[in-house]
């Protein structure tokens, strides 16, 4: 099979997972307002696109040198990149609540 066709098949299976997992997590677990959730989804899609392009550049370069296993590990690890902004935003939301409790208990 031609290498180009193999890469198209890989991208066709990888892209939905890479783009939809963060959106599903935001949609299902999010307790933010609609406008904040929309902004997070937009940012998540941008993060997904950037990480997918960078991952495929590295993966294609690695496979050209015959390093298939590290290339697949990079593809798997790059799926976590869009979640970084989500997790930091969720920590920022929870932090003021816990700090408010500590100051209320201290007074």
KEMAR-974381 format. One record per residue (C-alpha): residue number from 1; residue in one letter; chain; x, y, z. Coordinates in pm, whole numbers. Example, Ala and Ser with C-alpha at 12.3 -4.5 7.8 and 13.67 -1.06 7.14 Angstrom:
REM KEMAR-974381
   resi   resn   chain       px       py       pz
      1      a       A     1230     -450      780
      2      s       A     1367     -106      714
***
This chain:
REM KEMAR-974381
   resi   resn   chain       px       py       pz
      1      x       A        0        0        0
      2      x       A      119      348      -81
      3      x       A      254      554      213
      4      x       A       26      845      130
      5      x       A     -285      627      157
      6      x       A     -164      483      489
      7      x       A     -119      834      631
      8      x       A     -466      936      512
      9      x       A     -614      632      690
     10      x       A     -418      710     1009
     11      x       A     -531     1073     1005
     12      x       A     -892      970      935
     13      x       A     -900      757     1250
     14      x       A     -682      980     1466
     15      x       A     -841     1320     1397
     16      x       A    -1189     1249     1535
     17      x       A    -1042     1117     1858
     18      x       A     -800     1405     1884
     19      x       A    -1064     1674     1826
     20      x       A    -1373     1520     1984
     21      x       A    -1240     1386     2315
     22      x       A    -1165     1730     2465
     23      x       A    -1496     1867     2336
     24      x       A    -1685     1575     2490
     25      x       A    -1508     1625     2821
     26      x       A    -1596     1995     2818
     27      x       A    -1954     1927     2720
     28      x       A    -2019     1646     2969
     29      x       A    -1823     1760     3274
     30      x       A    -1833     2138     3232
     31      x       A    -2023     2348     3482
     32      x       A    -1921     2677     3326
     33      x       A    -2158     2924     3168
     34      x       A    -2238     2880     2798
     35      x       A    -2012     3163     2689
     36      x       A    -1715     3030     2889
     37      x       A    -1779     2678     2766
     38      x       A    -1794     2801     2405
     39      x       A    -1463     2985     2451
     40      x       A    -1304     2673     2604
     41      x       A    -1432     2460     2317
     42      x       A    -1292     2703     2061
     43      x       A     -956     2707     2242
     44      x       A     -962     2329     2266
     45      x       A    -1016     2297     1891
     46      x       A     -725     2534     1827
     47      x       A     -504     2338     2069
     48      x       A     -610     2014     1901
     49      x       A     -524     2143     1556
     50      x       A     -184     2273     1664
     51      x       A      -91     1959     1854
     52      x       A     -210     1735     1571
     53      x       A       -7     1918     1308
     54      x       A      305     1922     1527
     55      x       A      260     1556     1620
     56      x       A      226     1449     1259
     57      x       A      532     1647     1155
     58      x       A      737     1470     1422
     59      x       A      576     1131     1356
     60      x       A      632     1145      982
     61      x       A      995     1242     1040
     62      x       A     1041      956     1287
     63      x       A      883      699     1058
     64      x       A     1110      806      774
     65      x       A     1400      698      998
     66      x       A     1226      372     1092
     67      x       A     1127      464     1449
     68      x       A      767      343     1442
     69      x       A      715      278     1815
     70      x       A      830      624     1932
     71      x       A      616      775     1657
     72      x       A      304      598     1783
     73      x       A      382      699     2142
     74      x       A      407     1062     2031
     75      x       A       67     1032     1862
     76      x       A      -85      898     2183
     77      x       A       81     1158     2406
     78      x       A      -19     1444     2178
     79      x       A     -384     1361     2244
     80      x       A     -338     1496     2596
     81      x       A     -219     1840     2490
     82      x       A     -567     1991     2436
     83      x       A     -661     1888     2790
     84      x       A     -390     2108     2948
     85      x       A     -587     2429     2901
     86      x       A     -906     2258     3023
     87      x       A     -739     2129     3341
     88      x       A     -575     2462     3420
     89      x       A     -904     2643     3371
     90      x       A    -1084     2397     3599
     91      x       A     -816     2444     3867
     92      x       A     -856     2822     3844
     93      x       A    -1231     2783     3895
     94      x       A    -1187     2559     4200
     95      x       A     -899     2752     4361
     96      x       A    -1092     3067     4461
     97      x       A    -1364     2854     4622
     98      x       A    -1114     2673     4843
     99      x       A     -933     2999     4927
    100      x       A    -1264     3160     5023
    101      x       A    -1336     2869     5258
    102      x       A     -995     2904     5422
    103      x       A    -1039     3277     5481
    104      x       A    -1391     3222     5615
    105      x       A    -1267     2958     5859
    106      x       A     -973     3177     5962
    107      x       A    -1198     3472     6052
***
